[in-house]
Amino acid sequence: MGKSFLAVLISGVLFNAADAADSQPLRIGWVYALANAPALIAEKEGFYQQEGLTVELKSFGDGPVISQALAAHELDAAYMGATPVFQWFSRGLKGQIIAKVNSGQAALIVPAQSAISRLADLKGKRIAGVKKGSGMDVLLRGVVLQQQAGLVADKDAQILSMPAGNMPAALQQGVVDAAFTWEPFVSEALLRGDARLLLDVNKVQPGYPWYVLMALPETLKDRPDDVVKLIRAHQKAVDFINQHPAEADRIMADAFKLRAIKTADGKTLPPEALVQEARKRIEWSVSLTKKDGAFFEQLMKDSQTLGYMQKAPELNEFVDTQWLTKAGITQ
């Protein structure tokens, strides 16, 4: 009798523990960028709730910081760049890319009246960039400067690290000669008339993938149903952005606290105009393609060349498309 009671008690405790784990919110981090809007759209439009998923969203300034939070097990999944995913994978954090978020977003801008007219003119100049070793840093040093401009970072051109939000002011005040940044900061500077576009990275890397949805291995193992729900909510958010642009632009403008823009000719543009401008450089989609994989491999090679990563993992070690299939998304 005693043994039977003990067995029932233990099984009850185990059941309650598992049930409690399932009821915990899925902690999702996201890099503060307009391209990661699906994370917010899914919350604002109730797509997480529709899938029966409770989430806790937290924004971060860049990939390295969000990677630290993942390593500390403060998050279960994240909207972030592919570069920190594979860089930290090589260091032991075995995160898995389970869906794509967007293509494009990065651009090199210069003051409106600058004499700089081509990439080669950046020789001897100061460029604002984000944290060294981040995905944007690899893109700037490897793709933009080395491959497209034929320049060596820190030798031919100086890179000054700073938050993306500080770059427009640094550009205006002459602290830097150019800035490599993302949306909505690019569109804000362009619409105000403070800056002009020197390079949209899409022009040299058409449709390049940038942000991805990733999850930690323990999340995939312990909460597989929630992972599928997350991907389905993500798909709904991406569809909403693409199929209802006017409404989505309004939600994004509000979520990112974008303000009306006064242009150089005195006109005032509504906040949504920033999102409309940004759409020229950003596209949202969910499926992961072979072309995406090839770009990830290029970024891994650049990360090694720059000394940010010693050994590159195989693509199939950190990209797992089976979760898209489980969510009913055709590849």
Contacts in CASP RR format, 6 or more apart in sequence:
PFRMAT RR
TARGET T0000
AUTHOR 0000-0000-0000
METHOD contacts of the structure
MODEL  1
MGKSFLAVLISGVLFNAADAADSQPLRIGWVYALANAPALIAEKEGFYQQ
EGLTVELKSFGDGPVISQALAAHELDAAYMGATPVFQWFSRGLKGQIIAK
VNSGQAALIVPAQSAISRLADLKGKRIAGVKKGSGMDVLLRGVVLQQQAG
LVADKDAQILSMPAGNMPAALQQGVVDAAFTWEPFVSEALLRGDARLLLD
VNKVQPGYPWYVLMALPETLKDRPDDVVKLIRAHQKAVDFINQHPAEADR
IMADAFKLRAIKTADGKTLPPEALVQEARKRIEWSVSLTKKDGAFFEQLM
KDSQTLGYMQKAPELNEFVDTQWLTKAGITQ
21 222 0 8 1.000
21 223 0 8 1.000
22 223 0 8 1.000
22 226 0 8 1.000
23 54 0 8 1.000
24 54 0 8 1.000
25 54 0 8 1.000
25 55 0 8 1.000
25 56 0 8 1.000
26 53 0 8 1.000
26 54 0 8 1.000
26 55 0 8 1.000
26 56 0 8 1.000
26 76 0 8 1.000
26 77 0 8 1.000
26 219 0 8 1.000
26 223 0 8 1.000
26 226 0 8 1.000
26 230 0 8 1.000
27 55 0 8 1.000
27 56 0 8 1.000
27 58 0 8 1.000
27 74 0 8 1.000
27 75 0 8 1.000
27 76 0 8 1.000
27 77 0 8 1.000
28 39 0 8 1.000
28 55 0 8 1.000
28 56 0 8 1.000
28 57 0 8 1.000
28 58 0 8 1.000
28 75 0 8 1.000
28 76 0 8 1.000
28 77 0 8 1.000
28 78 0 8 1.000
28 79 0 8 1.000
28 230 0 8 1.000
29 39 0 8 1.000
29 57 0 8 1.000
29 58 0 8 1.000
29 59 0 8 1.000
29 60 0 8 1.000
29 66 0 8 1.000
29 69 0 8 1.000
29 75 0 8 1.000
29 77 0 8 1.000
29 78 0 8 1.000
29 79 0 8 1.000
29 80 0 8 1.000
30 36 0 8 1.000
30 39 0 8 1.000
30 40 0 8 1.000
30 57 0 8 1.000
30 58 0 8 1.000
30 59 0 8 1.000
30 60 0 8 1.000
30 66 0 8 1.000
30 78 0 8 1.000
30 79 0 8 1.000
30 80 0 8 1.000
31 59 0 8 1.000
31 60 0 8 1.000
31 61 0 8 1.000
31 62 0 8 1.000
31 63 0 8 1.000
31 66 0 8 1.000
31 78 0 8 1.000
31 79 0 8 1.000
31 80 0 8 1.000
31 81 0 8 1.000
31 211 0 8 1.000
32 59 0 8 1.000
32 60 0 8 1.000
32 61 0 8 1.000
33 105 0 8 1.000
33 182 0 8 1.000
33 183 0 8 1.000
33 211 0 8 1.000
34 105 0 8 1.000
34 182 0 8 1.000
34 183 0 8 1.000
34 184 0 8 1.000
34 252 0 8 1.000
34 256 0 8 1.000
34 275 0 8 1.000
34 278 0 8 1.000
34 282 0 8 1.000
35 101 0 8 1.000
35 102 0 8 1.000
35 104 0 8 1.000
35 105 0 8 1.000
35 182 0 8 1.000
35 183 0 8 1.000
35 210 0 8 1.000
35 211 0 8 1.000
35 282 0 8 1.000
35 284 0 8 1.000
36 79 0 8 1.000
36 101 0 8 1.000
36 102 0 8 1.000
36 211 0 8 1.000
37 237 0 8 1.000
37 241 0 8 1.000
37 248 0 8 1.000
37 251 0 8 1.000
37 252 0 8 1.000
37 255 0 8 1.000
37 256 0 8 1.000
37 284 0 8 1.000
38 79 0 8 1.000
38 101 0 8 1.000
38 234 0 8 1.000
38 237 0 8 1.000
38 238 0 8 1.000
38 241 0 8 1.000
38 284 0 8 1.000
39 57 0 8 1.000
39 79 0 8 1.000
39 234 0 8 1.000
39 237 0 8 1.000
40 57 0 8 1.000
40 251 0 8 1.000
40 252 0 8 1.000
40 255 0 8 1.000
41 47 0 8 1.000
41 237 0 8 1.000
41 240 0 8 1.000
41 241 0 8 1.000
41 248 0 8 1.000
41 251 0 8 1.000
41 252 0 8 1.000
42 48 0 8 1.000
42 233 0 8 1.000
42 234 0 8 1.000
42 236 0 8 1.000
42 237 0 8 1.000
43 55 0 8 1.000
43 57 0 8 1.000
44 251 0 8 1.000
44 255 0 8 1.000
45 236 0 8 1.000
45 237 0 8 1.000
45 240 0 8 1.000
45 251 0 8 1.000
47 232 0 8 1.000
47 233 0 8 1.000
47 236 0 8 1.000
47 237 0 8 1.000
47 240 0 8 1.000
48 54 0 8 1.000
48 55 0 8 1.000
48 229 0 8 1.000
48 230 0 8 1.000
48 233 0 8 1.000
50 233 0 8 1.000
50 236 0 8 1.000
51 229 0 8 1.000
51 230 0 8 1.000
51 232 0 8 1.000
51 233 0 8 1.000
52 229 0 8 1.000
53 226 0 8 1.000
53 229 0 8 1.000
53 230 0 8 1.000
53 233 0 8 1.000
55 230 0 8 1.000
58 69 0 8 1.000
58 75 0 8 1.000
60 66 0 8 1.000
60 69 0 8 1.000
60 80 0 8 1.000
61 163 0 8 1.000
62 130 0 8 1.000
62 131 0 8 1.000
62 134 0 8 1.000
62 136 0 8 1.000
63 80 0 8 1.000
63 81 0 8 1.000
63 83 0 8 1.000
63 84 0 8 1.000
63 131 0 8 1.000
63 134 0 8 1.000
63 135 0 8 1.000
64 84 0 8 1.000
64 131 0 8 1.000
64 133 0 8 1.000
64 134 0 8 1.000
65 131 0 8 1.000
66 75 0 8 1.000
66 78 0 8 1.000
66 80 0 8 1.000
66 84 0 8 1.000
67 80 0 8 1.000
67 84 0 8 1.000
67 85 0 8 1.000
67 87 0 8 1.000
67 88 0 8 1.000
67 93 0 8 1.000
69 75 0 8 1.000
70 78 0 8 1.000
70 88 0 8 1.000
70 93 0 8 1.000
70 95 0 8 1.000
70 216 0 8 1.000
71 88 0 8 1.000
71 93 0 8 1.000
73 216 0 8 1.000
75 216 0 8 1.000
76 215 0 8 1.000
76 216 0 8 1.000
76 219 0 8 1.000
76 223 0 8 1.000
77 213 0 8 1.000
77 214 0 8 1.000
77 215 0 8 1.000
77 216 0 8 1.000
77 219 0 8 1.000
77 227 0 8 1.000
77 230 0 8 1.000
78 213 0 8 1.000
78 214 0 8 1.000
78 215 0 8 1.000
79 101 0 8 1.000
79 211 0 8 1.000
79 212 0 8 1.000
79 213 0 8 1.000
80 211 0 8 1.000
80 212 0 8 1.000
80 214 0 8 1.000
81 135 0 8 1.000
81 210 0 8 1.000
81 211 0 8 1.000
81 212 0 8 1.000
82 97 0 8 1.000
82 209 0 8 1.000
82 210 0 8 1.000
82 211 0 8 1.000
82 212 0 8 1.000
82 296 0 8 1.000
82 299 0 8 1.000
83 133 0 8 1.000
83 134 0 8 1.000
83 135 0 8 1.000
83 138 0 8 1.000
83 139 0 8 1.000
83 299 0 8 1.000
83 303 0 8 1.000
84 134 0 8 1.000
84 135 0 8 1.000
85 95 0 8 1.000
85 97 0 8 1.000
85 212 0 8 1.000
85 214 0 8 1.000
85 318 0 8 1.000
86 296 0 8 1.000
86 299 0 8 1.000
86 300 0 8 1.000
86 303 0 8 1.000
86 309 0 8 1.000
86 312 0 8 1.000
86 313 0 8 1.000
86 318 0 8 1.000
87 133 0 8 1.000
87 303 0 8 1.000
87 308 0 8 1.000
87 309 0 8 1.000
88 95 0 8 1.000
89 95 0 8 1.000
89 313 0 8 1.000
89 317 0 8 1.000
89 318 0 8 1.000
90 309 0 8 1.000
90 310 0 8 1.000
90 311 0 8 1.000
90 312 0 8 1.000
90 313 0 8 1.000
93 216 0 8 1.000
94 216 0 8 1.000
94 217 0 8 1.000
94 318 0 8 1.000
95 214 0 8 1.000
95 215 0 8 1.000
95 216 0 8 1.000
95 217 0 8 1.000
95 318 0 8 1.000
96 214 0 8 1.000
96 215 0 8 1.000
96 216 0 8 1.000
96 217 0 8 1.000
96 220 0 8 1.000
96 318 0 8 1.000
96 319 0 8 1.000
96 320 0 8 1.000
96 323 0 8 1.000
97 212 0 8 1.000
97 213 0 8 1.000
97 214 0 8 1.000
97 288 0 8 1.000
97 318 0 8 1.000
97 319 0 8 1.000
97 320 0 8 1.000
98 212 0 8 1.000
98 213 0 8 1.000
98 214 0 8 1.000
98 215 0 8 1.000
98 220 0 8 1.000
98 227 0 8 1.000
98 231 0 8 1.000
98 320 0 8 1.000
98 321 0 8 1.000
98 323 0 8 1.000
98 324 0 8 1.000
99 212 0 8 1.000
99 213 0 8 1.000
99 231 0 8 1.000
99 234 0 8 1.000
99 235 0 8 1.000
99 286 0 8 1.000
99 287 0 8 1.000
99 288 0 8 1.000
99 323 0 8 1.000
99 324 0 8 1.000
99 329 0 8 1.000
100 209 0 8 1.000
100 211 0 8 1.000
100 212 0 8 1.000
100 213 0 8 1.000
100 285 0 8 1.000
100 286 0 8 1.000
100 287 0 8 1.000
100 288 0 8 1.000
100 292 0 8 1.000
101 210 0 8 1.000
101 211 0 8 1.000
101 212 0 8 1.000
101 213 0 8 1.000
101 234 0 8 1.000
101 238 0 8 1.000
101 284 0 8 1.000
101 286 0 8 1.000
102 209 0 8 1.000
102 210 0 8 1.000
102 211 0 8 1.000
102 282 0 8 1.000
102 283 0 8 1.000
102 284 0 8 1.000
102 285 0 8 1.000
103 202 0 8 1.000
103 207 0 8 1.000
103 208 0 8 1.000
103 209 0 8 1.000
103 210 0 8 1.000
103 282 0 8 1.000
103 283 0 8 1.000
103 284 0 8 1.000
103 285 0 8 1.000
104 201 0 8 1.000
104 202 0 8 1.000
104 207 0 8 1.000
104 208 0 8 1.000
104 209 0 8 1.000
104 210 0 8 1.000
104 281 0 8 1.000
104 282 0 8 1.000
104 283 0 8 1.000
105 182 0 8 1.000
105 183 0 8 1.000
105 210 0 8 1.000
105 211 0 8 1.000
105 278 0 8 1.000
105 281 0 8 1.000
105 282 0 8 1.000
106 136 0 8 1.000
106 139 0 8 1.000
106 180 0 8 1.000
106 181 0 8 1.000
106 182 0 8 1.000
106 201 0 8 1.000
106 210 0 8 1.000
106 281 0 8 1.000
107 180 0 8 1.000
107 181 0 8 1.000
107 182 0 8 1.000
107 186 0 8 1.000
107 197 0 8 1.000
107 198 0 8 1.000
107 199 0 8 1.000
107 200 0 8 1.000
107 201 0 8 1.000
107 281 0 8 1.000
108 119 0 8 1.000
108 127 0 8 1.000
108 140 0 8 1.000
108 144 0 8 1.000
108 178 0 8 1.000
108 179 0 8 1.000
108 180 0 8 1.000
108 197 0 8 1.000
108 198 0 8 1.000
108 199 0 8 1.000
108 201 0 8 1.000
109 171 0 8 1.000
109 178 0 8 1.000
109 179 0 8 1.000
109 181 0 8 1.000
109 186 0 8 1.000
109 189 0 8 1.000
109 190 0 8 1.000
109 195 0 8 1.000
109 196 0 8 1.000
109 197 0 8 1.000
109 198 0 8 1.000
110 116 0 8 1.000
110 171 0 8 1.000
110 177 0 8 1.000
110 178 0 8 1.000
110 179 0 8 1.000
110 195 0 8 1.000
110 196 0 8 1.000
110 198 0 8 1.000
111 171 0 8 1.000
111 172 0 8 1.000
111 174 0 8 1.000
111 177 0 8 1.000
111 194 0 8 1.000
111 195 0 8 1.000
111 196 0 8 1.000
112 193 0 8 1.000
112 194 0 8 1.000
112 195 0 8 1.000
112 196 0 8 1.000
112 264 0 8 1.000
114 177 0 8 1.000
114 178 0 8 1.000
114 196 0 8 1.000
115 121 0 8 1.000
116 122 0 8 1.000
116 125 0 8 1.000
116 177 0 8 1.000
116 178 0 8 1.000
116 198 0 8 1.000
117 198 0 8 1.000
118 198 0 8 1.000
119 144 0 8 1.000
119 145 0 8 1.000
119 148 0 8 1.000
119 149 0 8 1.000
119 150 0 8 1.000
119 151 0 8 1.000
119 198 0 8 1.000
119 199 0 8 1.000
120 149 0 8 1.000
120 150 0 8 1.000
120 151 0 8 1.000
122 145 0 8 1.000
122 149 0 8 1.000
122 151 0 8 1.000
122 156 0 8 1.000
122 157 0 8 1.000
122 177 0 8 1.000
122 178 0 8 1.000
123 149 0 8 1.000
123 151 0 8 1.000
123 156 0 8 1.000
123 157 0 8 1.000
124 156 0 8 1.000
124 157 0 8 1.000
124 158 0 8 1.000
125 157 0 8 1.000
125 158 0 8 1.000
125 177 0 8 1.000
125 178 0 8 1.000
126 157 0 8 1.000
126 158 0 8 1.000
126 159 0 8 1.000
126 160 0 8 1.000
126 175 0 8 1.000
126 176 0 8 1.000
126 177 0 8 1.000
126 178 0 8 1.000
127 140 0 8 1.000
127 157 0 8 1.000
127 158 0 8 1.000
127 159 0 8 1.000
127 160 0 8 1.000
127 176 0 8 1.000
127 177 0 8 1.000
127 178 0 8 1.000
127 179 0 8 1.000
127 180 0 8 1.000
128 159 0 8 1.000
128 160 0 8 1.000
128 162 0 8 1.000
128 166 0 8 1.000
128 167 0 8 1.000
128 170 0 8 1.000
128 171 0 8 1.000
128 175 0 8 1.000
128 176 0 8 1.000
128 178 0 8 1.000
128 179 0 8 1.000
128 180 0 8 1.000
128 181 0 8 1.000
129 136 0 8 1.000
129 137 0 8 1.000
129 140 0 8 1.000
129 159 0 8 1.000
129 160 0 8 1.000
129 161 0 8 1.000
129 162 0 8 1.000
129 167 0 8 1.000
129 179 0 8 1.000
129 180 0 8 1.000
129 181 0 8 1.000
130 136 0 8 1.000
130 137 0 8 1.000
130 161 0 8 1.000
130 162 0 8 1.000
130 163 0 8 1.000
130 164 0 8 1.000
130 180 0 8 1.000
130 181 0 8 1.000
131 137 0 8 1.000
131 161 0 8 1.000
132 159 0 8 1.000
132 161 0 8 1.000
133 303 0 8 1.000
133 306 0 8 1.000
133 308 0 8 1.000
135 299 0 8 1.000
136 180 0 8 1.000
136 181 0 8 1.000
136 182 0 8 1.000
137 159 0 8 1.000
137 161 0 8 1.000
138 299 0 8 1.000
138 302 0 8 1.000
138 303 0 8 1.000
138 306 0 8 1.000
138 308 0 8 1.000
139 180 0 8 1.000
139 201 0 8 1.000
139 299 0 8 1.000
140 153 0 8 1.000
140 159 0 8 1.000
140 180 0 8 1.000
141 153 0 8 1.000
141 159 0 8 1.000
141 302 0 8 1.000
141 306 0 8 1.000
142 153 0 8 1.000
142 302 0 8 1.000
142 305 0 8 1.000
142 306 0 8 1.000
143 201 0 8 1.000
143 204 0 8 1.000
143 205 0 8 1.000
143 298 0 8 1.000
143 302 0 8 1.000
144 180 0 8 1.000
144 199 0 8 1.000
144 201 0 8 1.000
144 204 0 8 1.000
145 151 0 8 1.000
145 152 0 8 1.000
145 153 0 8 1.000
145 156 0 8 1.000
145 157 0 8 1.000
146 152 0 8 1.000
146 153 0 8 1.000
146 302 0 8 1.000
147 204 0 8 1.000
148 199 0 8 1.000
148 204 0 8 1.000
150 156 0 8 1.000
151 157 0 8 1.000
153 159 0 8 1.000
160 170 0 8 1.000
160 175 0 8 1.000
160 176 0 8 1.000
162 170 0 8 1.000
164 181 0 8 1.000
164 182 0 8 1.000
164 185 0 8 1.000
165 181 0 8 1.000
165 185 0 8 1.000
167 176 0 8 1.000
167 179 0 8 1.000
167 181 0 8 1.000
167 185 0 8 1.000
168 179 0 8 1.000
168 185 0 8 1.000
168 188 0 8 1.000
168 189 0 8 1.000
168 194 0 8 1.000
168 195 0 8 1.000
169 175 0 8 1.000
170 176 0 8 1.000
170 179 0 8 1.000
171 178 0 8 1.000
171 179 0 8 1.000
171 189 0 8 1.000
171 194 0 8 1.000
171 195 0 8 1.000
172 194 0 8 1.000
178 198 0 8 1.000
179 189 0 8 1.000
179 195 0 8 1.000
183 278 0 8 1.000
183 281 0 8 1.000
183 282 0 8 1.000
184 256 0 8 1.000
184 258 0 8 1.000
184 274 0 8 1.000
184 275 0 8 1.000
184 278 0 8 1.000
186 197 0 8 1.000
186 278 0 8 1.000
186 281 0 8 1.000
187 274 0 8 1.000
187 275 0 8 1.000
187 277 0 8 1.000
187 278 0 8 1.000
188 258 0 8 1.000
188 261 0 8 1.000
188 274 0 8 1.000
189 195 0 8 1.000
190 196 0 8 1.000
190 197 0 8 1.000
190 277 0 8 1.000
191 261 0 8 1.000
191 263 0 8 1.000
191 269 0 8 1.000
191 273 0 8 1.000
191 274 0 8 1.000
191 277 0 8 1.000
192 261 0 8 1.000
192 262 0 8 1.000
192 263 0 8 1.000
192 264 0 8 1.000
193 263 0 8 1.000
193 264 0 8 1.000
200 280 0 8 1.000
200 281 0 8 1.000
201 208 0 8 1.000
202 208 0 8 1.000
202 281 0 8 1.000
205 295 0 8 1.000
207 283 0 8 1.000
207 291 0 8 1.000
208 295 0 8 1.000
209 288 0 8 1.000
209 292 0 8 1.000
209 293 0 8 1.000
209 295 0 8 1.000
209 296 0 8 1.000
212 288 0 8 1.000
213 230 0 8 1.000
213 231 0 8 1.000
213 234 0 8 1.000
215 227 0 8 1.000
215 230 0 8 1.000
219 226 0 8 1.000
219 227 0 8 1.000
220 227 0 8 1.000
220 320 0 8 1.000
220 323 0 8 1.000
224 326 0 8 1.000
227 323 0 8 1.000
228 323 0 8 1.000
228 326 0 8 1.000
228 327 0 8 1.000
231 286 0 8 1.000
231 323 0 8 1.000
231 324 0 8 1.000
231 326 0 8 1.000
231 327 0 8 1.000
231 329 0 8 1.000
232 327 0 8 1.000
232 328 0 8 1.000
234 286 0 8 1.000
235 286 0 8 1.000
235 327 0 8 1.000
235 329 0 8 1.000
238 284 0 8 1.000
238 285 0 8 1.000
238 286 0 8 1.000
240 247 0 8 1.000
240 248 0 8 1.000
241 248 0 8 1.000
241 284 0 8 1.000
242 284 0 8 1.000
245 279 0 8 1.000
246 272 0 8 1.000
248 275 0 8 1.000
249 272 0 8 1.000
249 275 0 8 1.000
249 276 0 8 1.000
250 272 0 8 1.000
252 258 0 8 1.000
252 275 0 8 1.000
253 270 0 8 1.000
253 271 0 8 1.000
253 272 0 8 1.000
253 274 0 8 1.000
253 275 0 8 1.000
254 271 0 8 1.000
258 271 0 8 1.000
258 272 0 8 1.000
258 274 0 8 1.000
258 275 0 8 1.000
259 271 0 8 1.000
260 268 0 8 1.000
260 269 0 8 1.000
260 270 0 8 1.000
260 271 0 8 1.000
261 268 0 8 1.000
261 269 0 8 1.000
261 271 0 8 1.000
261 273 0 8 1.000
261 274 0 8 1.000
262 268 0 8 1.000
262 269 0 8 1.000
263 269 0 8 1.000
286 324 0 8 1.000
286 329 0 8 1.000
287 324 0 8 1.000
287 329 0 8 1.000
287 330 0 8 1.000
287 331 0 8 1.000
288 319 0 8 1.000
288 321 0 8 1.000
288 324 0 8 1.000
288 331 0 8 1.000
293 315 0 8 1.000
293 319 0 8 1.000
296 315 0 8 1.000
296 319 0 8 1.000
297 312 0 8 1.000
297 315 0 8 1.000
300 309 0 8 1.000
300 312 0 8 1.000
300 313 0 8 1.000
301 312 0 8 1.000
303 309 0 8 1.000
303 312 0 8 1.000
304 310 0 8 1.000
304 311 0 8 1.000
304 312 0 8 1.000
321 331 0 8 1.000
324 331 0 8 1.000
325 331 0 8 1.000
END
